Amino acid sequence: MIKSCIALALFATCVFAANLDQDATVTRLENVVNPDGTYNYAYETSNGIAANEEGEGGVRASGQFSYVSPEGETIQVSYTADENGFQPDNLPQPPPIPEAIQKALEYIAAHPSEEARK
């Protein structure tokens, strides 16, 4: 059941992302579930989204996914999931906070409102 939910969730993510690009199509889709509970799947779309995973349902999984950012950069994340939870190897990092925003955040932290003090 868990492996089906994971595969379905990732496939739904792919379909959702493809809907953002109305011309995107699924160009590759593989899904294998073995009687012993092991599985693997992979998919790719025409707009640069790809994912693959293998594992043993409810016990462990490892895989990767990638997509093209709005800036045109390919973002790829590899991961494992087991009794220690979801463990990504490399998550994309956000850009640094602009200096003016950082100063505003520091000011707000140093001068909390009446409601924040309660």
C-alpha positions as CSV (number, residue, x, y, z in Angstrom):
1,M,0.0,0.0,0.0
2,I,2.8,2.5,0.9
3,K,4.7,1.8,-2.3
4,S,1.5,2.4,-4.3
5,C,0.9,5.7,-2.4
6,I,4.5,6.8,-3.0
7,A,4.3,6.0,-6.7
8,L,0.9,7.6,-7.1
9,A,2.0,10.8,-5.3
10,L,5.0,11.2,-7.4
11,F,3.1,10.4,-10.6
12,A,0.5,13.0,-9.5
13,T,3.3,15.5,-9.0
14,C,4.5,14.8,-12.5
15,V,1.0,15.3,-13.9
16,F,0.4,18.5,-11.9
17,A,3.7,19.9,-13.1
18,A,3.0,18.9,-16.7
19,N,-0.3,20.7,-16.4
20,L,1.6,23.9,-15.8
21,D,3.0,23.3,-19.2
22,Q,0.0,22.4,-21.3
23,D,2.1,20.9,-24.1
24,A,4.2,18.6,-21.8
25,T,3.7,14.9,-22.3
26,V,4.9,11.8,-20.4
27,T,7.7,10.4,-22.6
28,R,8.7,7.4,-20.4
29,L,6.8,5.5,-17.7
30,E,7.9,2.3,-16.0
31,N,6.3,0.7,-13.0
32,V,7.3,-2.7,-11.6
33,V,5.9,-4.2,-8.4
34,N,7.3,-7.7,-7.5
35,P,5.5,-10.3,-5.4
36,D,8.2,-10.0,-2.7
37,G,7.3,-6.3,-2.1
38,T,10.3,-4.8,-4.0
39,Y,9.5,-2.3,-6.7
40,N,10.9,0.3,-9.1
41,Y,9.5,3.0,-11.2
42,A,10.7,5.7,-13.5
43,Y,9.1,8.5,-15.5
44,E,10.1,11.4,-17.7
45,T,8.2,14.2,-19.2
46,S,8.8,16.4,-22.3
47,N,9.4,19.5,-20.1
48,G,12.4,18.1,-18.3
49,I,10.8,16.4,-15.2
50,A,12.2,13.0,-14.4
51,A,12.1,10.6,-11.4
52,N,13.1,7.1,-10.5
53,E,12.9,5.1,-7.3
54,E,13.5,1.5,-6.2
55,G,12.9,-0.1,-2.8
56,E,11.0,-2.5,-0.7
57,G,7.5,-1.3,0.2
58,G,7.2,0.2,3.6
59,V,10.9,-0.6,4.5
60,R,13.3,1.3,2.3
61,A,13.5,3.4,-0.9
62,S,16.2,5.2,-2.8
63,G,15.9,7.4,-5.9
64,Q,16.2,10.7,-7.5
65,F,14.1,13.4,-9.2
66,S,15.0,16.3,-11.4
67,Y,13.3,19.3,-13.0
68,V,14.2,22.4,-14.9
69,S,14.0,25.6,-12.7
70,P,12.4,28.8,-14.1
71,E,15.9,30.0,-14.7
72,G,16.6,27.1,-17.0
73,E,18.9,25.2,-14.5
74,T,18.4,21.4,-14.1
75,I,17.8,20.7,-10.4
76,Q,18.5,17.1,-9.3
77,V,17.9,15.6,-5.8
78,S,18.9,12.1,-4.8
79,Y,17.5,10.5,-1.6
80,T,17.1,7.5,0.5
81,A,14.2,6.7,2.8
82,D,14.3,4.1,5.6
83,E,13.7,3.8,9.3
84,N,15.6,7.1,9.7
85,G,13.1,8.9,7.5
86,F,13.6,10.8,4.2
87,Q,17.2,11.7,3.7
88,P,18.0,13.9,0.6
89,D,21.6,14.0,-0.5
90,N,21.5,17.5,-2.0
91,L,18.6,20.0,-1.7
92,P,18.6,23.1,-3.8
93,Q,19.6,26.2,-1.7
94,P,17.6,29.4,-1.8
95,P,19.3,32.6,-2.8
96,P,20.7,34.8,0.0
97,I,18.3,37.1,1.7
98,P,18.7,40.7,0.3
99,E,20.4,43.0,2.8
100,A,17.3,45.3,3.1
101,I,15.0,42.4,3.9
102,Q,17.6,41.0,6.5
103,K,17.7,44.4,8.2
104,A,13.9,44.6,8.3
105,L,13.7,41.1,9.8
106,E,16.3,42.0,12.5
107,Y,14.4,45.2,13.3
108,I,11.1,43.3,13.7
109,A,12.8,40.7,15.9
110,A,14.3,43.4,18.1
111,H,11.0,45.4,18.3
112,P,8.1,42.8,18.7
113,S,4.6,44.1,18.5
114,E,2.2,44.0,21.6
115,E,0.5,40.9,20.2
116,A,3.9,39.1,19.6
117,R,4.9,39.7,23.3
118,K,1.8,38.0,24.7
